[in-house]
Amino acid sequence: MPTKRKPGGTRGRRETKKARPRVQEGYTALGLRLEMTAAAERLGWLNPTKLQRKVIPFILAGRDVAVKTAADADETGAYALPVLHQLFDTGLAPTLRPFCAVVTPTRAATIQVGAYITALAQELPIRVLVADNEISDRQQTTALTKGREVIIGTPERLLHLLKQGYLLFSALKHCVLAGADDILDSPRTSDLMSIMDRTPVRRQTLLFCANLSPAVKRFTREHLFSPVEIQIAAAAPPPALKHELWALSRDRKSRALTELLAGDHESVLVVCRTRKAAGELARRLGRDGEPVVTIHAARTSKERERALGKFKAGEARVLIASENASRGLEIDDVDLVVNYDMPADPQDYLHRVARTARARRPGLAVTLCVPEEEPLVQQLESQLQSRIARRAAE
């Protein structure tokens, strides 16, 4: 085999190129250390998502960020990877004083986010505490006494630990608000404000939300320092997805859902605006003999996990979720998505319906729409750049 001559090099020296794993090329290109790319690889994250590519460099540069995006695993990676990168060389946290706090809207989100961050930190000199409401104070304070660099919890749980003196934020360097709109558009706002009052003025604040509500915008102005504002649109719906709009009066929604469930659908996701509506609908379907499970903020994390497990295993054909609880649900291959209430934001619609029609399989998304929601329909059609097929419910 003839030798190759490298320009400007020595004759007879063969040019060799070592194949490098894609994961290292992708994540290290963003400035993350190799230990973080290895952590990403353990979770099957081979290349950065669009969101991660946009957000990670700003976080590594120490900037505050306010990000509007559909909640998902890539959101967790967008802040967890650069924060863990920065904590890698910081050293161990002192007793009761973590360096990073991740504030989540619900217990279920705490468990989900905690699982991702714990897995990412598994091979790193970084200790994580998932402050689950269902775990005793004694167990959590024992862990904090030994030192934890990262703590994850709801506003209620974190504030409880702070008030009891089990937790101090005097050494906090990074404050992450995951699902900020779900927190700020609820009575838990006061708990969050009490937490922020206990954090150092000099900190990095990272805010992630699905909707830029007035409350989120006000919080961003008051608590973030010159933030980089980033908006990531949800991916376009799958081409095999069929959209339908059922125009009806509010009192006919229940009957319309019964008609939909009479079809040949193996798995159905129904999203209601409130947890009260989700609970009432689940009870009615249960009385009718429909195998159904429900997920909303009033359910414990164990109840949510059990419900999701039954749905994924096919033991329950229908999963009913409140609007807030539906964000970040890790389910796919759903045959039918029903928007029992019209989403207020087109991005929420796109995020929900993306759970069907995957791998080129056919899927159906039906939205039950009352007359006063027509302006929301027009916004959605503008986003989709097409008119949704209408059907008058009988």
N, C-alpha and C positions, 0 to 999 in steps of 0.2 A: 504494500500500500504506500503510495507516495506521501512524503511528509508535507505538512502545510507550513508555509512561511508566514509568520505573523509580521505585519508591517512594522519595521523598526526593531524587530526582535532578532533572535539568533537562529540561523538556519538549522533545520533538523529538529526544532523544539515543537512538539505536538501541542496544539491548542485544545485544552479540555474544558468542558463545562459541567459542573456538578449540578444535577437536578435538585432543585430545592422545592420543598412542599409548598403548594399553593397558599396554604394558610399563612406561612411566614411572609411571602411576598405581599399578601393582601394587608394584613394587620400591621406589620412592621413598617409598611409604607406610610402609615398614618402617624408613626412616631412611637408606637407601643413597643415595649421591650419584648424579647423572645419568650420570656416566662408568661406574658399575657397572651401571646399568640398560641402557645401550648395550651393554656387554660381554655381559650376559645375552641381549639381543636377538640378538647375533651367533650365539649357540648355539641360537637358537630357543626360549629360555625367555621366554615372553611374560608369564606370571604366576607368582608364588611358589607352591610346593607347600605342602601342609599342614605338612610338616616344616620348610621354610624359614621359614614364617610364625611358627612357634613358637620356632625356635632363633635366627634372625638378630638380633632385638632384644636378647637376652641377651648375645650375643657382642659386639655394638656397645657394650653397656654395660660391657664389660670383665669379665664373669663367666666363671668356669670352667663348663663344661657336660659332663654325661655323658649321652649319647643312645643309646637302644636303638632301632634301626631296621633295616630290610632295606637292605643296601648297594645303592646305585644312584647315578645321576647327580645326583639332587636332594640326596643326602647331600653330595656334593662341593660343590655350589653353596651348601649351608647353611653351610659353614665358609669356603669360598674367597671368596665375595662379601664378607662382612663383614671378613675379615682383609685382603683387598686394599684395601678401603675405608679401613681404619685405616692401612695402609702407604702410601697415596697421598701423604700430606703428610709422611711421615717423612723422606724424602730417600733418597739412595743408601747402600747398605750398605758398610761398610769392607771391605777385602780379607780374604777367608777367613771373614768374620763375617756370615752371613745373619741376617735378623730373624725369619724364620719357617721352621720345619722341619715337614714332613708325613711321618710315619712310616707306611709301608704294609706289609702282611704278605707280599706276594710281588712278584716282578719284574713280573708281568702287571699287578698293581694299581698299581705305580709308573708304568708306561707309561700306563695308562688315566687315572689321576688327573692325571699330568703333562700329558697332552694337554688335559684340560679347563682346568687352571689356566693353562697356557701360552696357550690361546686366550682366556681371560678377561683376561689381562694384556697381550694383544697391542698394544693402543692406550694402555697406561698406562706411566708411568715406573717400571715394576717389572720386574726381570729374574728369570727362573726357570731353575733348573738341575734337570734330571731325572737323578738319579744312578743310571743304569742299570748293573747289574753287568757288562754286556757292553761297556761303553765304557771305554776305558783310563783309568788314573789321570791320565796326562798331559793328556788332553783335559779332564777334569773339573777338575783343579787349575788349568789355564790359565783356565777360566771363573771359578773361585772367586777367582783372583788379580785378575781384572778387576772382581770384585764381583757378588754375586747376592743379591737380597733374599729369595728363597724357594728352598729346596732340598727335594726329594722323593726318598725312597729307603727301602729296607728297613732293618731294624735292623742287619743284617750289613754292608751297604754304608756306612751312615752311620758306624757305629762304626769301620770300617776307615779311612775318611777322617779321623776324629777322632784315632785312634791314630797315624796317620802324620804328623799335624800339618798336613794339607792343609785342615782344616776346624776352626773354633772356634765354640763356641756361647755365648761370653761376652756377645754383644750380642743374644741371642735374646729376642724378645718374645712369640712365639706358638708353642706346640708342639701339633701336631695328631696324634692317633692315629686313623688310619682302619683299621677292621677290627681294633680292639684285642683282641677275643676270640681272633681267629686267631693273634695274636702271643703273648698271655699264656697261652694254653692249649697252648703248644708250647715246645720247648727254647730258642727265641729270647728267652725272658723275660730271661735274664741279659744279653743284648746290650742290650735295651731299658733295663734298670736301669742299665747302665753309661752309656748315653746320658743318662738323666735326671740322673745324678750330675754330668754336665758342663754342665747348663743352669742359668741363674740361678734363685735362689729366687723372685724376683719375675718371674713370667711368667704368661701366660694359657695354660691347658691345656684342650684341647678333645678329648674322647674320644667316639668313635663305635663302636658294636658291634652285632652282630646278636643276641648272647646275653649276658645279665648273669650270667656264670659266677662262681663263688666267686673265681677269680683276678682277674677284672675288678673285682668289688666291693672286694677288698682293695687293688688298685692305686688305685682311686678314693679310698678312705679315706686312703691314704698320700701320694698325689701331687697331688691336686686340692684347691684351697682353697674350702671352702663351695660346692660345685658345685650348679648347677641340674640336677636330674635329670628327663629327658624321655623318655617312651616313646611311640613312634608305631607303632600296629598296622598290619600289612600290609593292603592293600585287600582287600575281600571278593572271592572268586573270581568270574570272569565267569559270568553266568547260563547261558550255553551250554555250560559245562564239565560233563562227566560224571565223577564220582569212582567209582573201584572199588578194593576191597581184596581182594587175593588172599592167602588164608591158606594157608601151606605150611610145610614143613620147610626148614631152611637149605640142605640138599643138593639141593633141587629148584628153587632160584631160577634157576639157569642155564637149565634146560629151560623154565621159565615165560617167561623173556625171549625165548628162541628162538620160542616160540609167539606172543608179542606181535609180534615183528618179522616174522612171516609174514603179518601183516595188511596192509591197503592203507594204509600210512602213509608219506607223502613225507618227513617230517622227524621225528626222534625224539631227545629229550634224555633220557639216562639218568644219574642221579646216584647215586654210591656214597659210602659214608661215608669211605673212605680212598683215598689216591692209589695204594696197592698194589693194592687191589681194582679200581680203575678201570683200571690198567694191565693187570692179568691178564685182565679181562673184554674189553678192547679187543683183546688179542692172540688170545684164543679166537675172537672174532667175525671177526677178520681172517683167521684160518686157515679159517673156514667160508665165506669169500668175501663177507662183508658189508662194504660200503663204510663204514668207521668212522674217526673221528678222536677223539683224547682230549686233555683239558686237565687238568693237575694241577701241583702245586708243583715237581715234579722236571723239568718241561719248561722250556726257555728261552723268553724272551719271543717270539723269532722263531718258534719252533715253535708256540707258542700262537696267534700271529697267523695263521700259515699254516693251522693246523687250523681256526680259526674262519672264515677266509676260504673254505676248501673247503666247510664246512658251509653257510654262507650262500649260496654259489654253487650248491649242490645236487650238488657232486661227491662228497660223503659224506652218506649218508642218516642216519647215526647219530652223535651227539656224546655221548661218555661223559666225565663230569666228576666230580672228587672234590667232596665237600661244600663244602670251603673255596673251591675254584676256581669253583664254580657261582655263588657270590654275586657279583652285579654283572655277570654275563655279559650283554652287550647283544645279545640275540637275541629275536625274537618270531615269531609265526605258526608255532609248532611244532605239529604235529598230535598228538603223543603225548608226554607226560612220564611217565617211569618212575622212581619212587623205589625203586631197587634195595635200599636200606636205609631203614627207617622214620626220618624226621627226628625228632630229639630235641625240637625246639621247633616248635609249630604255626605260628609266624611263618615259619620256614624253608619249611614246606610251602606256605603261601599265596604266598610269594615265588616259589617254583619254578613252581607250577602257573599263575601269572599269565601265563606265556609262551605259553599256548595259549588257544584259544577267544576270540581277540580279534576286534574288529569283528563280533561276533555270529556268527562262524563256529563250527561245532561243534568241540569239543576233548575229549581224554580224558586223565585222570590216573590212573595205576595204581600202587598201592603194594604191594610184595611184603612181606608181614608174617609173621614167625615168632611162635609162641605167646607167648614171653616179652616181646614188644613190645606186647601188648594194652593195658597201662596207657597207653602213648603214644597208641594209637589212641583211647582214651577221652578223653584231653586234647584231641586234634584234633577229635573230634566235638563236644565241648563248645564249642570255638572256632567251629566251623561251625554250631552249633545244629541239627544234623541228623545222622542215622545214615548212614554210608557203606555202599553196597551191598557185601555180602560175596560172595566166590566161592571155593570150594574148588578149588585148582589140581589138575589131574589128574596 
